[in-house]
Amino acid sequence: MTDEQQNEQPQEERPRVGSVESLKTHVLEHKVDMALWATRALTLVFCISYLIPIFGNPHSSYQKVLMSNAATSALRLHQRIPSVHLSREFIAQLLMEDSAHYLLYSLIFMYTSPVTMVLAPIFLFALLHFASYSLGLLDVIGQNNALGSRFLISLVEFQHRNILRGAAFVEIFLMPLTVVLLFLGRVSLLTPFVYYRFLTLRYSSRRNPYTRNMFHELRMTMEYTVNKPGIPVFLRNAVNRAIIFLSGLAPAVVQQ
């Protein structure tokens, strides 16, 4: 065998970039990431199935959205905290993870009557992360110049901030909605209290400040609106008192 043939042989055995073999290698090396990609894809499918009930029962699709989101959160939590040990420090670390927050979110609404708005943050997060990872898969198989990849890039790079702000706004608005749903008999007595705990966890999130920022934006908007000339004094005072009360409920945030 010549030196030239010896140099060529290893190159033939390596999977080419953009080939099916490179995709197989990627899947084998990133099993959990691929499982997350699959569960997010299922979340999107079940959301569409709930909104457009052509296949199956809408209530069943609603439950499947929450279950697939719970599976995604559990897998992500396993990535972040692979070892489990029962201690106060472990529980505190667990509650600081965003994936633990959304596992709790799924459990809160798992056994309540379907509420379409509940699915909005789940759909937005699934869409954002599904698009982001799909871009990586398109790079692996060499299709990063396709029309679909340009659409995914626009979602990830140009709409990323708007998607996260929209999800945060819905999460905040769901708090008073759960109280209304309680009086309508659509949620249990514990739902508003547990959801309040979820919202405080989101407010204190270390990795995603959008809920905290949205609270600040809403406060600034309300203060600007009620302080305009022509607003009745009693209304201005009522809104300002409500702002002070709600600000007092906000948890302390540890600066990183």
N, C-alpha and C positions, 0 to 999 in steps of 0.2 A: 504494500500500500504506500503510495507516494505521500509526501508532506502535504500536498494540496488536497488530497482526498481526506487525510486525517483532519484538516482544518474545516472541511465542508461537512463532515458527518455530524458534529454536535449541533450545527445550525439547522440541519434537517430534522433533528429530534426535538428541537425547541418549538413550542406552539407559536405560530405567527401572530403578531399583534393584529387584532381585528378578525381573527378566525374563530370558528366554533370551539376549537380546542382551548383558546385563551379564555373564552366565556366559561367553559367547563372548569378550568383551573380557578378562575375567579370565584365561581360558586362554591367549589370545594374549600377554598381558603377563607371565605366570608359567609359561612353558613348562617350565622345569627343575623347578619345584615340582610342577607337574602330573605330570611324568614320575616324580618321587619318589612321589607319591601312588599312581600306577598300579603301580609296582614293589612298593610295600608291600602294595597290594591283592592282587597276584599272589602275594606271599610268604604271605599269610594263606590264600589259596585252596590253594596247594600244600601248606601245613602240614596243612590239613584233609584234603586228598586223601591225604596220607601216613598220617594217623591213621585215616582211614576210607577204605580203598582200594576205593572203588566204581568210580571211573574211573581206569584206568591202573595201572601198576606202582608199588608203594610205593617201590622203590629209585629209580625214575625221578623220582618226586615229591620224594624226599629231595634228589636232585641239583638239581632245579629250585628248591627252597627256597634252597639255598646259592648258586645262580647268581643268583637274583633279589635276594638279600641283597647279593651282591657288586656287582650293578648299582646298587642303592640306595646302597651305600657309595661307589662310584666317582663317581656323580652328586653326592653330597653333598660329596665331596672336591673335585670340580671347582668347586663353589660356594665352598668355603672357600679353596682355592688355585687360582685360575684359570690362573695362568701357571706353566709348568714349566721349570725350568733345573737342570741337573745340577751340584750343589755340595754341600759338607758342610752348609752352613747350610740349604739346601732340604730335604735328607734329615732333618735334625734337626727342622725345622718340620713336615715331613710326619708324622713319628712321634709328634708331639704331638697330632695330630688324632684324635678318636674314630672318625671314619669310616675312617681308615687302619687302626685297630685291628680294626674289624669286617670290613674287606676281607681282612685277614690271617686273621681267624677263619674266614671262608668258605673260604679257600684251604687252611687246615690240614686241614679235614674233608671237602674236596671229593672226595678220592679214597680215603677210608677206608670201611670197612663202616658201614652206617647205625647211628647211635646216637641214639635218640629224644631223650635229654636235651640233645643238642647243639642241637636246634631250639628249645628252650624260650626262651633269651634272644632269639633271632631273632624268634620269634612275639610275645613280649611287647613288644619295641621296635617292631615293625611295627604291632601293634595300637594302641599308645599314640600313635605319630605319625600313623597313618592316621585315628584318631578325632579327633585335634587338628586336622588339616587339613580333615577332613570338616565340622567345625563351621564353619570359615571358608567353605566352599563352600555350606553351608546358609544362612549369612548372606547370601551373594551372591545366591542365588536366592529369598531371602525365606521360607525354611522353618525358621527358627530356633526356632519354637515347636512343632515336630512332636515326636511321641513318640520318634522315633529320635534327634533332637538331644539330648533330655534324657538318654537312655542314654549318648550319647557324652560329654556334659558330666560325667556321674557317673564315667566312666572317666578322663577327663582331670583333673578337679579333685579328686575324692575318692579315686581309686585310684592316682593318679600315683606317689606315694611308695612304695606297696606293690609296684607293678609294677617299679619300678627296683630296689628292695631284693631282690625275688624273682629278677630277672635277675642281679644281682650274686652272690647266693648260689649259683645254678647255675654261674656262671662259676668260682667258687672250688672248688666240689665237683668240677668236671670235671677239675681238676688231678690229684688222686689217681686218679680214674677212668681217665684216659689211661694211667697206669702199669699199672693192672690190665688194661686192654685190650691193652696191649703184650704182657703175658705170655700173654694169650689169643689172640694173633696177629691181632687185629682192627685194629690200627693199626701204622704203621711205627715204626722205632727213633727217627726224628727227631721224631715227633709230640709226645711229652712235653716235649722240649727247646724246640721252637718254641712250644708252648702256654705253657710257663713264661714265655717272652719276651712273649707276648701278655698274660699275667696281670700282669707287671710294668708293662707299658704302661697297662693299665687301672688299676692301683694308683696310678700317677703322673698320671692324667688330670686336666687342669686344669678341665674343664667338668662332669665327672660324678664326684663324690666317693663314690658309693655303694659301689663295690668296696672302697675304702679304709675307709670307715665299717663295712662288713660284716665286714672282717677284724678291726677293733677290737671290734665287738660279739661276734664268735665268741671272741676271746681273753678278753674279760671274762667271758663265760659259762663257758668252760672253767676259768678260774682260780677262779671262784666255786664251781663244781661240785666240783672236786678238793680244795678247801680245806674242804669240809664235814666235820664230825666223822663218823667211821666209814669214811672212805675209806682204804684201805690205803696205807701210807707209800710202798711201792715204786711203786704206781700214781701217786700224787701226784708223786713225783719224776720218773717217766718222762714224765708229761704236761708238767710244768714245763720239763724239758729240751727236749722237743719244741717247746714254745712259744718258748723262747729261740732254738732253732735256726732255726725258721721266721721269727721276727722279724728275725734277722740276714740273712735272704735278701731282706727287703723293700728296695726301692730308695729312695734319698733323694728326698724330695718338695720341690720348689722352692716356697716360699711366694709367693703372688701378692700 
